[in-house]
């Protein structure tokens, strides 16, 4: 049955580049946003990226943005926390953009079947 109101969270796998290895798969639990909320979120993220900010290191700024949409993860060697997410962002250079891209793709395209 089609649900008018989607689940508040959903899981999706994000491919994170790992230097010298194949991309690693990170299964994240995302928070759903309505179309208007997502539009506002991505507009704000785009403006912040364009205008820059003096609010801490790049990883701490990215962490703040991603904590708004990431509710947790599965099959990771540490429990999900803001600090652990920031470590991912520090250690894997493309993680932030890969996570944002996967989130946008899930909201707009999701699974279409085989």
N, C-alpha and C positions, 0 to 999 in steps of 0.2 A: 504494500500500500504506500502511496506517495504521502509524505508528511509535509504539511504546510510550513511547519517550523522545524528546521533541521536540528540535529543533535548539537549541543553546545561545544563539543570537541570532536575531533576526528584525527585519525592517525594517517601519516604519510611518510614515505621513505625519501630521504634526501641523499644525493650522492655528493660526498665531500672528497675533494682532491687530496691525496696523500702523496707527499714527495717520494719518488722512486718506487711507488707501488700503484696497484690498481686503485681506483676510487673506492672509498669505504661507504657503506650504506648505513645511514643514521636514521633510525625510525623515531620520528617526533610525534608528539600529540599536540595538535594545534587547537587554538580557540577559534570558533567560527565567528565571522563578522558579517553583518548584512551588507548589501551592496553599498549603501550610503556610508556605513562605518568603514568598509574597506577602502572606498574612494578617499575618504578623509584621511585614513591611516597612510595610504601610499602617497597622497599629496604632501602630507606632513613630513614623511620620510624623505621624499624628493627635495622638499624645500630645505630641510636640515642638511642634507648632503650637499646641496648647491651653495648654501650660505655659510656652511661650516659652523662650528661651535667650540667654545672653550670649556665645555663641561667634562673635563677629564680626558683620558686616553681614548683613541678610536675604539678600542675593544670595550671600554666601559660605556661609551655612547651607544655602540651597536647592541650591547647587552640590554640596555634600557629599552631600546626599540623592540628587540626580539622577545623580551619578557612579556610584552603586551600580547604577543600572538602564540608563543610557545608555552604550553602547560606542563610538559614533561617529555620524557623519552623512554624507550624500551631497549633492553639488551645493550646497556652501556656499563663500563666497568666502575662507574660512580653513580650514586643517586643524583637525580636532577636537582639543581639549585642554581641560583643566579651566578654564584662563584664558579661552579662547574661549567656553566654555559660560557662564561667569560674565558675560561681556560681553553675551551674548544675554539673560540674566536681568536685567541692569541696564538694557538698552535697550528691552526689550519686557515691559511690566508683567504681562501675563497668561501669559508663557511657562511659568513653573513649573507653574501649575495646568493649563494646556493639555497639557503633557507628561505630568504624572501622570494626568490623565483619559484621555489616549490610551493610555497604558500599561495602565491598568486595563481599558479597553475591549478592547484586543487580547488580554489574558490571559483575559478572561471571555466575550467574544463573538466575536472574530476575524472572519474573512470567512465569510459564509454563502452566497456565490454570488449569481447573478442572480435 
